Amino acid sequence: MHAGLSARREDNLDMPSLLNDPKLEALLDRLHAQSDAQVDETDAYFARRAQEGSLDYENFCDDDMHDFLSDKMVALDRDKAEFCYQLCRSLRATRVVEAGTSCGVSTLYLAAAVRDNEVDNGVVIGTEHEPRKVEFACQNFRAAGLSEFIELREGDLRQTLQDIGGPVDFMLVDIWDVALPALDRVAPSLRPGAIVVCDNTTVDADEYRDYFEFVNHPSNRFCTMTVPLEGGFELTVRV
Ligand SMILES: C[S@@+](CC[C@H](N)C(=O)[O-])C[C@H]1O[C@@H](n2cnc3c(N)ncnc32)[C@H](O)[C@@H]1O
């Protein structure tokens, strides 16, 4: 059993959701505000690159863009993160996978759900390839007191998600160009009834074409729908 669980059980009647904990709420407020503040800067960057005509749509994330984005949080919107929390509580999720951890904002919601589910050996497996973000994420996990529920795998998800080590109840795909490689690696571990959500799937239909082909292919055993949250939020159930 996780060290934090017995203490959690004593609190349980007072606070059925860790998201109502003032300390975690304050941390999330600060992180969401920090992420939101970077949005204008990011929009201005893309507008400038488009105006210069320097965007290469065949090799979209070039070195300059990679440098620019290497410290951008791009956190999941709060309503979507809370929605993920609710789904993980409903599933009584024990094992959760997150593709695209960045600085760990969505990870905190997932880990809070796993902790609140009071299951043994609950874990959120996150993955991130930017070392600066990994460092900041770990700092945030410690600040939230949730590190023991999170296994952050540093590196390219095409390697880090090869071995998931057990059945998965819930997966968040929050990544732009490698959504299908992420799902493809985790799909064999999804238990019947598991849910996979993927953010921003209607912003650029071409970008997610292969992802939609995969979740709609009958042999892959999914049913799927787009939840009309901003940018499209694909909710897929393993059947
Ligand atoms: C949209 S952000 C994730 C935001 C995060 N879920 C949150 O709410 O705070 C996507 C992240 O995926 C990371 N990423 C992109 N390609 C990756 C890859 N191939 N392997 C691992 N991480 C990757 C990026 O560095 C970026 O931080």
The ligand as an SDF file (V2000), in Angstrom:
LIG
                    3D

 27 29  0  0  0  0  0  0  0  0999 V2000
    0.5890   19.1490  -25.0600 C   0  0  0  0  0  0  0  0  0  0  0  0
    2.0250   18.8280  -24.1580 S   0  0  0  0  0  0  0  0  0  0  0  0
    1.4590   17.8770  -22.7760 C   0  0  0  0  0  0  0  0  0  0  0  0
    0.7880   18.7190  -21.6980 C   0  0  0  0  0  0  0  0  0  0  0  0
    0.4860   17.9550  -20.4330 C   0  0  0  0  0  0  0  0  0  0  0  0
   -0.3540   16.8050  -20.6760 N   0  0  0  0  0  0  0  0  0  0  0  0
   -0.1780   18.8600  -19.4240 C   0  0  0  0  0  0  0  0  0  0  0  0
   -1.4060   18.9290  -19.3640 O   0  0  0  0  0  0  0  0  0  0  0  0
    0.5500   19.5310  -18.6900 O   0  0  0  0  0  0  0  0  0  0  0  0
    2.8110   17.5710  -25.1220 C   0  0  0  0  0  0  0  0  0  0  0  0
    4.1900   17.1690  -24.6100 C   0  0  0  0  0  0  0  0  0  0  0  0
    4.6230   16.0160  -25.3140 O   0  0  0  0  0  0  0  0  0  0  0  0
    6.0380   16.0640  -25.4280 C   0  0  0  0  0  0  0  0  0  0  0  0
    6.4190   15.1910  -26.5500 N   0  0  0  0  0  0  0  0  0  0  0  0
    6.2720   15.4320  -27.8810 C   0  0  0  0  0  0  0  0  0  0  0  0
    6.7090   14.3890  -28.6110 N   0  0  0  0  0  0  0  0  0  0  0  0
    7.1500   13.4560  -27.7250 C   0  0  0  0  0  0  0  0  0  0  0  0
    7.7180   12.1600  -27.8660 C   0  0  0  0  0  0  0  0  0  0  0  0
    7.9230   11.6330  -29.0840 N   0  0  0  0  0  0  0  0  0  0  0  0
    8.0370   11.4660  -26.7530 N   0  0  0  0  0  0  0  0  0  0  0  0
    7.8270   12.0160  -25.5140 C   0  0  0  0  0  0  0  0  0  0  0  0
    7.3040   13.2500  -25.3190 N   0  0  0  0  0  0  0  0  0  0  0  0
    6.9650   13.9600  -26.4050 C   0  0  0  0  0  0  0  0  0  0  0  0
    6.3250   17.5290  -25.6740 C   0  0  0  0  0  0  0  0  0  0  0  0
    7.6500   17.8460  -25.2910 O   0  0  0  0  0  0  0  0  0  0  0  0
    5.2600   18.2250  -24.8090 C   0  0  0  0  0  0  0  0  0  0  0  0
    5.8000   18.6030  -23.5710 O   0  0  0  0  0  0  0  0  0  0  0  0
  1  2  1  0
  2  3  1  0
  2 10  1  0
  3  4  1  0
  4  5  1  0
  5  6  1  0
  5  7  1  0
  7  8  2  0
  7  9  1  0
 10 11  1  0
 11 12  1  0
 11 26  1  0
 12 13  1  0
 13 14  1  0
 13 24  1  0
 14 15  1  0
 14 23  1  0
 15 16  2  0
 16 17  1  0
 17 18  1  0
 17 23  2  0
 18 19  1  0
 18 20  2  0
 20 21  1  0
 21 22  2  0
 22 23  1  0
 24 25  1  0
 24 26  1  0
 26 27  1  0
M  CHG  2   2   1   9  -1
M  END
$$$$
